[in-house]
Amino acid sequence: MKNLISFYSAFLLIFFSFNLSGQVGLRAGVNLANLSIDPVEDEFSPGIKLGFGFGVFYKLNAGDNLTIQPELNFMQHGTKSETEDLGIKSESTFSFNYLQVPVMIKYGFGDMDATNFYIQGGPYLGVGIGKAKIKYCLDGDCEEEEQEYGDGEDGPKRTDFGLQLGAGVNLNSMFSIDARYILGLANLSSDGDVTIKHTGINLSVGYTF
């Protein structure tokens, strides 16, 4: 929490120092979520789980081709594993909901008032909301359990942070298409022998007012 306050205090200082002008927008899309697990158990193979992501952003003009874009997004993370042994199918689905606050630095190429491409990158901070859900299915018979976010022992850690890197295209001054790779850097587990981190590919469309 102290790091969060320090980071955004510094960001606000930069914002007011340069008196940046900005525009509000909305974004929505899908998240191809997964978990990076090390080591991975033989009977568990993490794979992509489809989730949704949507939020609001504030697009700050910092130069002819440079923008700074803080956002507040709801993002669904998790993973899905399917295995089959001796004809018996098993499936495990892990679902996590997060509020994420990325700050994207975007650099555009070409005419910024027309169709143009951009690259982007920046840090994000996330906080788990609700409860983590785990669904187990064995040969069609399913059970589901919920876990409170905790310290990594009684449940996944609530706080997440990492980087978002990607590119996109502004179709015009209002509509954009965006693709990002989400690289989680926070270990969600407190077990010293296991590392669990969020990863994902987020695809979205945006509308700037």
C-alpha positions in Angstrom: 0.0 0.0 0.0 2.9 2.4 0.8 4.4 1.7 -2.6 1.0 2.3 -4.3 0.7 5.7 -2.5 4.3 6.7 -3.4 3.8 5.7 -7.1 0.7 7.6 -7.6 1.9 10.6 -5.6 4.8 10.8 -8.0 2.5 10.4 -11.0 0.2 13.3 -9.8 3.2 15.5 -9.3 4.3 14.9 -12.9 0.8 15.5 -14.1 0.4 18.9 -12.4 4.0 19.9 -13.2 3.5 19.6 -16.9 -0.2 20.7 -16.9 -1.1 17.9 -19.3 -4.5 18.0 -21.2 -6.4 14.8 -21.5 -9.5 13.0 -22.7 -11.7 10.3 -21.0 -12.4 7.0 -22.6 -13.8 3.5 -22.2 -12.2 0.2 -23.1 -13.6 -3.4 -23.2 -12.4 -6.7 -24.4 -11.3 -10.2 -23.6 -8.4 -11.6 -21.5 -6.6 -14.8 -22.5 -5.5 -15.5 -19.0 -3.0 -18.1 -17.7 -0.8 -18.7 -14.7 3.0 -19.2 -14.7 3.6 -22.0 -12.1 7.0 -23.3 -11.2 7.4 -26.1 -10.6 4.3 -27.6 -12.3 2.9 -30.9 -11.0 2.8 -33.7 -13.5 -1.0 -34.0 -13.4 -1.6 -30.3 -13.8 -0.9 -28.4 -17.0 -2.0 -24.7 -16.9 -3.7 -23.4 -20.0 -5.6 -20.4 -21.3 -8.8 -19.4 -19.6 -11.0 -16.9 -21.3 -12.0 -13.9 -19.2 -13.3 -10.4 -19.7 -11.8 -7.0 -19.0 -13.3 -3.5 -19.1 -12.6 -0.1 -17.6 -12.0 3.6 -18.0 -8.9 5.6 -19.0 -7.6 9.1 -19.1 -5.5 9.9 -22.1 -2.9 12.6 -21.4 -1.2 14.4 -24.3 2.5 14.7 -23.4 3.8 15.6 -26.8 3.2 15.3 -30.6 3.5 11.5 -30.5 3.5 10.7 -26.8 0.6 10.0 -24.4 0.4 8.9 -20.8 -2.7 6.8 -20.1 -3.7 5.9 -16.5 -6.5 3.4 -16.3 -8.9 1.7 -13.9 -9.8 -1.8 -15.2 -11.8 -4.8 -14.0 -9.8 -7.9 -15.2 -10.6 -11.6 -15.0 -7.5 -13.8 -14.5 -7.0 -17.5 -13.9 -6.1 -20.7 -15.7 -7.7 -23.9 -17.0 -6.2 -27.4 -17.0 -7.6 -30.5 -18.8 -6.1 -34.0 -18.5 -7.2 -37.5 -19.4 -5.9 -40.7 -17.7 -7.1 -44.2 -18.5 -10.1 -42.7 -20.2 -11.1 -40.5 -17.3 -11.2 -36.8 -18.0 -10.4 -34.2 -15.3 -10.6 -30.5 -15.5 -9.6 -27.7 -13.1 -10.5 -24.0 -13.5 -9.1 -21.2 -11.4 -10.8 -17.8 -11.5 -9.6 -14.5 -10.1 -11.2 -11.1 -10.3 -9.0 -8.0 -10.0 -9.1 -4.2 -10.1 -6.0 -3.1 -12.0 -4.5 0.3 -12.3 -2.0 0.4 -15.2 -0.2 3.6 -16.3 0.6 3.1 -20.0 3.2 5.1 -21.9 2.2 5.2 -25.6 4.2 6.4 -28.6 2.4 6.8 -31.9 3.7 6.7 -35.5 2.2 8.7 -38.3 -0.5 11.3 -38.3 -2.0 11.4 -34.8 -5.3 12.9 -36.1 -5.8 10.0 -38.6 -5.2 6.2 -38.6 -1.9 5.5 -36.9 -0.1 2.7 -35.0 1.4 2.9 -31.5 3.5 0.9 -29.1 2.9 1.0 -25.4 4.2 -0.2 -22.0 3.9 0.5 -18.4 3.5 -0.8 -14.8 0.3 -2.0 -13.2 -1.0 -2.6 -9.7 -3.8 -4.9 -9.0 -6.1 -5.8 -6.0 -8.1 -9.0 -5.8 -11.8 -8.5 -5.3 -14.5 -10.9 -4.2 -13.3 -14.4 -3.8 -11.0 -16.7 -5.8 -13.0 -19.7 -7.3 -11.7 -23.1 -8.0 -13.8 -25.6 -10.0 -12.8 -29.3 -10.2 -14.5 -31.7 -12.6 -13.8 -35.5 -12.7 -15.5 -37.3 -15.6 -18.3 -34.7 -15.7 -18.9 -34.6 -11.9 -18.0 -31.1 -10.8 -17.4 -29.4 -7.5 -16.6 -25.7 -6.8 -15.0 -24.0 -3.8 -14.2 -20.4 -2.9 -11.1 -18.9 -1.3 -10.7 -15.6 0.4 -7.7 -13.6 -0.7 -5.1 -13.8 1.9 -1.3 -13.9 2.5 -0.6 -16.7 0.0 -1.0 -19.5 2.6 -4.8 -19.4 3.3 -5.5 -18.1 -0.2 -3.9 -16.3 -3.1 -2.2 -13.0 -2.2 -4.6 -10.0 -2.7 -2.0 -7.6 -4.2 -0.6 -8.1 -7.7 1.8 -6.0 -9.8 3.7 -6.3 -13.0 4.0 -4.9 -16.5 1.8 -4.5 -19.5 3.5 -4.4 -23.0 1.9 -4.2 -26.4 0.8 -2.2 -29.4 -2.4 -1.0 -31.1 -3.9 1.2 -33.8 -6.0 4.3 -33.5 -8.6 4.0 -36.3 -9.4 7.7 -35.8 -9.5 10.2 -33.0 -12.2 8.2 -31.1 -11.8 4.4 -31.8 -8.8 2.3 -31.1 -7.8 -1.4 -31.1 -5.4 -2.6 -28.4 -3.3 -5.7 -27.7 -1.2 -6.2 -24.5 0.8 -8.9 -22.9 0.3 -9.0 -19.1 3.4 -10.0 -17.2 2.8 -10.5 -13.5 5.8 -10.1 -11.3 4.1 -10.7 -7.9 4.3 -14.3 -6.5 0.7 -15.1 -5.4 2.0 -17.9 -3.1 4.0 -17.6 0.1 5.3 -21.1 -0.3 9.1 -20.7 -0.9 9.1 -23.8 -3.1 6.4 -22.6 -5.5 6.1 -19.5 -7.7 2.7 -18.6 -9.1 2.3 -15.5 -11.3 -0.4 -14.1 -13.5 0.1 -13.9 -17.3 -2.3 -13.1 -20.1 -3.0 -11.5 -23.5 -5.6 -8.7 -23.3 -7.4 -7.7 -26.5 -9.7 -4.7 -26.4 -11.4 -1.9 -28.2 -11.4 1.7 -26.9 -13.6 4.8 -27.3 -12.3 8.2 -26.5 -14.8 11.0 -25.8 
